[in-house]
Amino acid sequence: MDAFDRKILGELAVDAGLSYAELGSRAGLSAPAVHERVKRLRATGRIRGTVAVLDGPTTGKPFLAFVHVDSTGWGKTQELLALSELPEVEEIHSVAGDTCMLLKVRCASSRALEGLLARLYALPSVKATRSYVVLSTFLERTPQAEITEALESTDLSSLASR
């Protein structure tokens, strides 16, 4: 993946509806060259799909929370992963640290979150949860193509000034 691919991915991350001509203009390539690169980026799995990013509050789900799930044994059970069938569950992650699984959920209300937590506690492997309700969101985005090289530096003083 080169700088042109990163530029293309960066532009698509902001607006996946751009035409190949507009994308080429922004990336400094011809439309056919961009088309070929986008096909290759899809074929290699760097672009997994094209979706509309919905606004939670205006689609009836203003209540965003992160739920830490503690379980007995290995957290990644079929029952827990089956929660992915609920449209309120946006992300499920296996994590290191003081919890087993981390869920990002977006609900219609605190009552709906309570119902989701009840479903979690009904699972035999779940022993505890901690919920963090979001009050305000300042940044929410998909993965970005650019890389901040300074983050790889072992010199932490160079990061403080950025």
N, C-alpha and C positions, 0 to 999 in steps of 0.2 A: 504494500500500500504506500503510495507516494503522496506528495503534497497536493497534487490535483485531486486524488481520491479523497483526501481529508477535506479539501475545500468543498467538493461535491457533497460529501456526507454532511458537512456542517450546514450547507445551504438547505439540504433536504430535511435536516432535523428541525429547521425553523419553519420551512414551508414545503411539504412533500408534493404540493400541487403545481410546482413550477414546471413550465414547459422545458424541453431539452434546449431550445434556443435561449431562453432566459438563463437557465442553469449554465449553459456554455458561456454566455456573456459574463456571468459572475465569476466563473472559474477560469476564464481565459482560454477556452477551448471551443471547437466547433460543436454544433448540435449533434452530428453523427458520432464524434469522438466521445462526447458525454454519454450518449445513448449506449455505446459499447461498454464504457466504464461502468455505467449503472447496471447493465446486464451482468457484467463480471462480478460486481459487488453483491448482487442478488445471488448469483450462482455460488459464490464462496461463503454465503451466510452472513456477510457483514451488514446487509440489509435484509432483515427477516420478514418484513411486511410493510405495508403502507396503511395507516389507520388515521381516522379522525380523532383528535384529542378533544374529549368532551369536557365541559365545565361542570364539575360536581354540583355546586349550589344551584345552578340554573336548570339542571336536569333532575332536581328533586333529591339530591344527596348532599346536603350542606355539612354533614357531620363526619369529619375525618379523624381517624384514630389509628394509633400504632399499638398493637397488642403483642406483648411478650408472652410466650407460652412455655411453661415449664412442664415437663412430662417425665414419666418413669421410663428408663431405658432410652433408646435412641428415639429422638423426637419425630423423625420422618416416618410416620405410620400411614397406611393406606386411608385410615379413617380421617386423619388430620388433613391429608392431601385432598381428600374428597370435598373439603370445604371450598376448593377452587370452583366448584359448580355454582356457588352462590355469587351473584353478580356484585354483591357488596364487598367481596374479597378481591382486592386488586393485586396484591402481591403476597407470596409466601416464601420466606427465606429460612434456610437452616443456618444458624449463626454460632459463632464461638463466643464465649463469655458466660455470663451468669444466667442465661436462658437458652432454650433449645431452638425455638422457632420464633420468627418475627413475622407478624401479619400486618399489612397495610389494608385498612378497611374504610369504606366510605358508605355511610348509612343515611337514611332519611331523618333519623332522630336518635336521641339518647335511648329511647325505648327499643328501637331496632338494634342498637349496639348491645343492649342488655339481652335481647333475644339471641343474638349471635354468641354472646358469652355463655348463655345457657346451653347452646348447642356444643360449645367447646367443652364445658364441664360435664356434659353427658358422655363424652368420650372416655373410655376407661383409662387411657394412658395420661390424660391431662390432670396434673395435680395442683397447678396454680397459674394465674395470669396476672399481668400488670398492664393496665391500659393507659395510654398517654393521648389525651384528647387535644387536637390541634385548635388553637385559638385563632391564629392568623398564619397565612402562608405567604412567604416572601419570595420563594423560588421553588418551582416545581417544573422539571423538564425531563425529557428522555436522555439517554446517554449521548454525550457529545463526542465529536470526532477529534477535536483538538487535544493535544497533550501538553501539559505544563511541565517542561523538562526540569525546571528548578525543584519540583517536588521530589525528584529522584536524588537530589543533592543531599549529602550527609552534613553539609554546612547549614545548620538551622538558622544562623544569623542572616543568611541571604534571603530566607523566606520571610523574616519579620518585616523587612522593608518593602515587601510587595503588597 
